[in-house]
Amino acid sequence: MKKRLIALLVCLVMVMMPMLAACGGGGGGEDAAPADEGGAAMKVGLITLHDENSTYDKNFLDSFQASCDKLGVEGIIMKNVPEGQECYDAAGELVDKGCTLIFSDSFGHQGFMLQAAKDNPDVQFVSCTGDSALVAGVDNFHNAFASIYEGRYLAGVAAGMKLKELQDAGKLKGDAPKMGYVGAFTYAEVVSGYTSFYLGAKSIVPDVTMDVTFTGSWYDETAEKEGANKLIQGGADLISQHADSMGAPTACKEAGIPDVSYNGSTMEACPDSYIISSRINWSPFYEYAITAVQNGEAFDTNWTGTLDTGSVELTELNENVAAEGTAAKLEEVEAGLKDGSIHVFDTSTFTVEGKTLDSYKADVEADENYEHETEVISDGYFHESEYRSAPYFDLQIDGINLLDTKF
Amino acid sequence: MDKQKKEPLIHITKRKAISKTHEWGIRLGSILIALIVCAFITTITTHLNPISVYGAMWEGSFGSPRKMWALLKELSILLMVSVALAPAFKMKFWNLGGGGQVMAGVLATATCMITLDDKLPNAALILVSLIAALAAGALWAFIPAFCKAKWNTNETLFTLMMNYVATQIVAYYIIIWENPKGSGKIGIINPNTNAGWLPVIAEKQYLLPVLVSIVVTIFMYIYLKYSKHGYELSVVGESQNTARYVGINVGKVIIRTLVLCGLICGLTGWLLVAGTDHTMTTTIEAGRGFLGVMVAWLAHFNPIGMILSGLLMVFMSRGGSEISTAFGLNNSFGDILTGVILFFVIGSEFFINYKVHFRKAHGKEAA
């Protein structure tokens, strides 16, 4: 019996071997090709927290691949890298593979990227969405983000147009227009986002108010959907969100409430509720950084993408749901933002506890003291993402009502 | 040979004894079959050459000195947890709380590093954090062990729940110490002063955890095989009544064994925070408390054998992520291959313990 089993095994192996070798011949040829080209090309690494199943990481992955292809460099991607020592090890492996520029996509990678930067002074490291490069003082360590609040402001304008249309048609649930917003955490990044969205809408319908609820997770479809339903029951005429799943858009679709999405169009899934969405396009930054390293030039320690650089984008406008004239209005406001005649956080457009602000110190330097050390209001507006790319607007302005907070 | 007509096609008998070569023959054979099955899956689903995929797995684990060190570090940490769980499982105390005990050590170490960084000289800080981590790990194991010994509570549920309690306490303190405020992360602890960081030996960052795990593994091997304690806990595992009959204090053995387990888990947490990661997250333990159960079980609770079974696990996980980087596949593909290989490896234990007989065809002689 024993012998028979062993004989069977040996037979199997012998049958398999030529098959494997045959497959090997075909596959090997394909593998060899890029390696040959890659011999001379610059190598660039990307470390992501999750994989393409998360819309957040997908946004980084897609632009990265496109930018590498466009510039003819070899991109090496390491996915599902946790925010721990694994990130340091992954960065080290990318250095071993010959990468001279390495990006990471999650805030929590930052400390480990900084550590890797200190240990590999010849390689450039970029912690995207990070905030500590300004104070770190390490030459080859960088941060990058985009002024997404401008995109959200524009999305808010589209929302305001829709509310105006509902108001004029007498279709509002209450007397005054009311919006709902599903956020992930009560962090500056989210606060900056919902406030700019609200101010965009308020520029069209001055009497608008907004309820905000938080889920305590960047990706929790059930909680986001429940949050949206709670807001709809609370009288919201329109919903927007800052979290990564389809939870809120789906809730809006089912309730027939117009929705302003984030990070990508949901037109296909929700053709009767989706209006527009804003997203960060990372390609301009990748191309800027890769080109700089290719040419042996230094690049910004702290880079902020804007509407001008093409880093802040609006996705397709759904004409079926959006109010008439939205596209023209968006063009007008976008031009205003670009030429500086409109500022998102213009202090004349909002109050905090009933008062107009003329001074505010924000915690721009991300050090251990949590000091609010930098004056960020001047020339009549709050200078968001100018002193540091990562958002630091953390004011609770009037008209926005937080139903809960999650840290 | 002649039997009744209604002999079943397959019947199974328990093996009495099996030679080491036969045992290993079955194991290696199962891995071989697993590789062949994986080759089919790879070719059919991805159209990649399985040999180059296996090559990438090998590359991912052993491809460069840095990868070897990362592999050794992973193996050391996993091995420590597995070794810690072994005596409890040998005693048939189902300790699923290895993860929580590690987290207790993690929290204690991080607490010392954050609150005492400027109050103690570095050597004293490291010593204090070590003692705190050992005590916290031991306490986290003592609580369920005491309740088991005293009131015969269900240790499986109790230790499992203790994991969640530990993780939630860690989550609470992360919010208190988060840096910068509002980020939900504490980042690297003492990045500039390196206070409380373990020294780097011979410029090899991961050498210390590797050395510690070797010492712990050898200690546990001797403890289980040659010490009176080790003998007592295996008697308790065989039969608590027998243990009582021969005069072993069962409750005492349970508590003593679990405290030992907690001490090693606490030590692991200390190595994770002060030695390798220098931060605290709710996922720093990374499921090793559960993976360690499998590692220990596959090695039949023999600490030396755990080096092999642990190596298999770490190799699969590092190799799996290398596949996704090298071929642009989703990490799930590595998980599929890991699952298939583990299925066969665990399945081979069945064939080591049991013999399968096939019905002989009539008129033919047995081979």
Contacts between the chains, C-beta under 8 A, distances in Angstrom:
chain1	res1	chain2	res2	distance
A	1	B	357	7.6
A	1	B	358	7.7
A	1	B	366	8.0
A	1	B	367	7.0
A	2	B	22	7.7
A	3	B	367	6.8
A	4	B	367	5.4
A	5	B	29	7.8
A	6	B	25	7.7
A	6	B	29	7.7
A	9	B	29	5.7
A	9	B	32	6.8
A	9	B	33	7.3
A	12	B	33	7.6
A	12	B	36	6.5
A	13	B	32	6.9
A	13	B	36	7.4
A	16	B	36	5.5
A	16	B	39	7.0
A	20	B	39	6.0
A	20	B	49	7.7
A	20	B	50	6.0
A	20	B	51	5.8
A	21	B	51	7.8
A	23	B	43	5.5
A	23	B	49	5.1
A	23	B	50	6.8
A	23	B	51	7.9
A	24	B	49	4.5
A	24	B	51	5.2
A	24	B	52	7.0
A	26	B	49	7.3
A	27	B	47	7.4
A	27	B	48	5.6
A	27	B	49	3.2
A	27	B	52	6.2
A	28	B	49	6.2
A	28	B	52	6.8
A	31	B	49	7.5
A	31	B	52	6.1
A	51	B	324	7.9
A	51	B	330	5.7
A	51	B	331	6.1
A	52	B	330	7.3
A	53	B	330	7.9
A	76	B	325	6.5
A	77	B	325	6.4
A	77	B	328	7.2
A	78	B	321	7.3
A	78	B	325	5.2
A	79	B	321	7.8
A	79	B	324	5.8
A	79	B	325	7.5
A	79	B	330	7.7
A	79	B	331	5.9
A	80	B	321	6.9
A	80	B	324	7.5
A	80	B	331	4.7
A	82	B	281	7.8
A	82	B	283	6.3
A	82	B	286	7.2
A	83	B	185	6.9
A	83	B	281	6.4
A	84	B	277	5.1
A	84	B	279	6.5
A	84	B	281	6.1
A	84	B	283	7.5
A	84	B	284	6.0
A	85	B	276	5.0
A	85	B	277	4.2
A	85	B	278	7.6
A	85	B	279	8.0
A	89	B	66	7.4
A	89	B	70	4.8
A	92	B	66	5.2
A	93	B	64	7.5
A	93	B	66	6.3
A	93	B	67	6.6
A	93	B	70	7.8
A	96	B	64	5.1
A	96	B	66	5.6
A	96	B	67	7.9
A	107	B	183	6.1
A	107	B	185	6.9
A	108	B	183	7.8
A	108	B	185	4.8
A	108	B	187	7.9
A	108	B	281	7.6
A	110	B	187	6.9
A	111	B	187	4.3
A	111	B	188	3.7
A	111	B	191	6.6
A	111	B	279	6.6
A	112	B	188	7.2
A	114	B	188	7.6
A	114	B	191	7.3
A	115	B	188	6.6
A	115	B	191	7.5
A	131	B	180	6.5
A	132	B	180	7.8
A	185	B	182	7.8
A	185	B	184	6.4
A	186	B	182	7.6
A	187	B	182	4.4
A	187	B	183	6.8
A	187	B	184	7.3
A	188	B	182	5.5
A	363	B	180	7.0
A	363	B	181	6.9
A	366	B	180	4.3
A	367	B	180	7.9
A	368	B	179	6.0
A	370	B	180	6.9
A	370	B	181	5.0
A	394	B	182	7.2
A	407	B	175	5.6
A	407	B	178	7.8
A	407	B	182	7.1
A	407	B	184	6.5
